[in-house]
Amino acid sequence: MTNIMHSIWSKTQIIMDHSYFFKAFDAIFSFIGRLFSESAAVKLITTPVDENKLKASISVRVILWFFSLLERWRRVCSIAYENSLFCFLMENLGVLARGSVIAKLFCKAMGIDYEPPKKSSWHALILLIPAAIAIIAAFALFPPLYAFMGVITVTGAAAAFSFPEAGVVAVAASAPFLPTMVLAAMLGYIAICFLVKLLIDFRYSPVIDITGLLVIFYSAISLFYGFTSLAPASSLKIALLSVLLMLSYLVAVTLINAKQKLDLCIFTFCSSAAATGVYGLYQKLSGKVDTTWVDKSLFSDVSLRIYSTFDNPNVYGTYLLLAIPICLVMAFAASKWFAKIYYFAISALLIYNLGYTYSRGCYLALGFGVLVFILFMNKRLVTLFFAGLPVILFMLPTSMINRMASILNMGQGDSSTTYRISIWQATLRILKDFWISGLGQGIEAYNVVYPRYGFSNVTAPHSHSLYLQIFAETGIFGFLVFIALILSFFKIQVPFFTKTRKLKSKMMSAAFMSAVAAFLVQGIFDYVFYNYRVMLIFFLFLGLANALVNIRLKGDFC
């Protein structure tokens, strides 16, 4: 089947190369490419990071000094830990988990390399007896639901201590479902477990790349503006929460350091997205949704908008922008046919869900993401992309086409579009006075001054734009650091994409970049970090993307 598809594509390429239509498009894009190739922005992104200059910077030297202090105590702490009862329990529990039949079957079905335990002992089997007694006692003393949650929590905490990377997988799986504060607590615990591992386990070492460095800078700026906020009581809490959520980048890029771990994280991320898709499908078929988000006066053919577990269709659409490209690429890159079918099914489900969020910004962002992916992988397909757009539009339901066309109805009663423009205008007026000092983190600080700058009939919890909101909250300094953070991500990914010769690595890198690009386009039209779970998922996503680069550069990715 693969050979047939390759043959068809080869013949299609020959036809495209000899077509005047495709030659004209190729000439246009080549001209545009030459215009931008010499620009400072493109050179900044495409030039590889100078590791020596990075390590010579004061900030990196301070961070390395901190970790060197931990390493000085590592030998003493490691010896103390290895001779403790706690070490005995953790090691044997790890043997039981990795040696189970479920782990073997799971890895085989999904094409993930299975790593059996390096040693086994009868001690591990004996531990099953007190564990079983504890579980039975929990169900006897407490209601079943509380007992079950307690067993899961204790098991997960033990697993995260033995293998902090298991905590990263757990966060990737539960991010769309658990409350924000629970996820923040999980990330804090994982970070603590990692620091402990640095003290007792020589297999663990810190990884600080340029994006991680800027995440630390941006976290420091968030804390600073939390203290100096116009509403400090609220802003400081939000700043601390934001820092915890941004930790997801650092723990992911550090702990996901092998192919098997990255495969498992990607599978978990896609499967979690599939679960949100199933719930979204249920909402569409049952009609059991909140219709607050439907403008009946303008869109009479839109009866509902699905939002799955995110309570807002635009927020759910933003999450799907990250998930869809990865699922689609995994459908092509997976080695097992079962895995290919699995990822294709998830992709179709998520695209269906995105359609029925009726989020116009997400429609545009997805199209932009697809275009970015095509430009990276094969610019010849750009012509097919534009040629295929009319066909795709013809196949879409009328309600979706009307929804997209309404973007241009700013003066014809589209309340959503005019509402956003009014808020953007008010936020720009705020920035004239607060572009240096910033307002502080969160909606309370924003709404301290918004009534004085906004229009009398328009209220807003935030600016409805990621960039305007960050600028308003953290001033010019926070805004520039955030932009630098985003550019640093592409500065890592683009040279890697051009350097690697493996198709799967190229496809994965292009998928990560196109997903982030789509997310950032949606950020123009909405404050995508207003939902803190989406903020967590975004930084976790960046961490997994750059973990791919680190793994491949070590020669551990096929």
CORPE-V188076 format. One record per backbone hydrogen bond with DSSP energy under -0.5 kcal/mol. NH is the residue of the N-H (numbers start at 0). CO is the residue of the C=O. If there is no record, write none. Layout:
# CORPE-V188076
NH	CO
NH	CO
This chain:
# CORPE-V188076
4	0
5	1
6	2
7	3
8	4
9	5
10	6
11	7
12	8
13	9
14	10
15	11
16	12
17	13
18	15
22	18
23	19
24	20
25	21
26	22
27	23
28	24
29	25
30	26
31	27
32	28
33	29
34	30
35	31
36	32
37	33
38	35
42	38
43	39
44	40
45	41
46	42
50	48
53	49
54	50
55	51
56	52
56	53
60	56
61	57
62	58
63	59
64	60
65	61
66	62
67	63
68	64
69	65
70	66
71	67
72	68
72	69
73	70
74	70
76	72
77	73
78	74
79	75
80	76
81	77
82	78
83	80
87	83
88	84
89	85
90	86
91	87
92	88
93	89
94	90
95	91
96	92
97	93
98	94
99	96
103	99
104	100
105	101
106	102
107	103
108	104
109	105
110	106
110	107
111	106
115	113
123	120
124	120
125	121
126	122
127	124
128	125
129	125
130	126
131	127
132	128
133	129
134	130
135	131
136	132
137	133
138	134
139	135
140	136
141	137
146	142
147	143
148	144
149	145
150	146
151	147
152	148
153	149
154	150
155	151
156	152
157	153
158	154
159	155
160	156
161	157
162	158
165	162
166	162
166	163
167	163
168	164
169	165
170	166
171	167
172	168
173	169
174	170
176	173
177	173
182	178
183	179
184	180
185	181
186	182
187	183
188	184
189	185
190	186
191	187
192	188
193	189
194	190
195	191
196	192
197	193
198	194
198	195
199	195
200	196
203	200
208	206
212	208
213	209
214	210
215	211
216	212
217	213
218	214
219	215
220	216
221	217
222	218
223	219
224	220
225	221
226	222
227	223
229	438
231	228
233	230
234	230
235	231
236	232
237	233
238	234
239	235
240	236
241	237
242	238
243	239
244	240
245	241
246	242
246	243
247	244
248	245
249	245
250	246
251	247
252	248
253	249
254	250
255	251
256	254
261	257
262	258
263	259
264	260
265	261
266	262
267	263
268	264
269	265
270	266
271	267
272	268
273	269
274	270
275	271
276	272
277	273
278	274
279	275
280	276
281	277
282	278
283	279
284	280
285	281
286	282
288	286
290	288
292	289
293	290
294	292
295	293
297	294
298	294
301	298
302	300
305	355
309	306
315	311
316	312
317	313
318	314
319	315
320	316
321	317
321	318
322	318
323	319
324	320
325	321
326	322
327	323
328	324
329	325
330	326
331	327
331	328
332	328
333	329
339	335
340	336
341	337
342	338
343	339
344	340
345	341
346	342
347	343
348	344
349	345
350	346
351	347
352	348
353	349
354	350
355	351
356	353
357	353
357	354
358	353
359	357
362	358
363	359
364	360
365	361
366	362
367	363
368	364
369	365
370	366
371	367
372	368
373	369
374	370
375	371
376	372
377	373
380	377
381	378
382	379
383	379
384	380
385	381
386	382
387	383
388	384
389	385
391	387
392	388
393	389
394	390
395	391
399	396
400	396
401	397
402	398
403	399
404	400
405	401
406	403
407	404
408	405
411	408
413	408
414	412
417	413
418	414
419	415
420	416
421	417
422	418
423	419
424	420
425	421
426	422
427	423
428	424
429	425
430	426
431	427
432	428
432	429
433	429
434	430
437	433
438	471
439	472
445	441
446	442
447	443
447	444
448	444
448	445
449	445
450	446
451	448
452	448
452	449
453	449
457	454
465	522
465	525
466	522
468	464
469	465
470	466
471	467
472	468
473	469
474	470
475	434
477	473
478	474
479	475
480	476
481	477
482	478
483	479
484	480
485	481
486	482
487	483
488	484
489	485
490	486
491	487
492	488
493	489
494	490
495	491
496	492
497	493
498	494
499	495
505	501
506	502
507	503
508	504
509	505
510	506
511	507
512	508
513	509
514	510
515	511
516	512
517	513
518	514
519	515
520	516
521	517
522	518
523	520
524	520
524	521
525	521
527	525
529	526
531	529
533	530
534	530
535	531
536	532
537	533
538	534
539	535
540	536
541	537
542	538
543	539
544	540
545	541
546	542
547	543
548	544
549	545
550	546
551	547
552	548
553	549
554	551
555	550
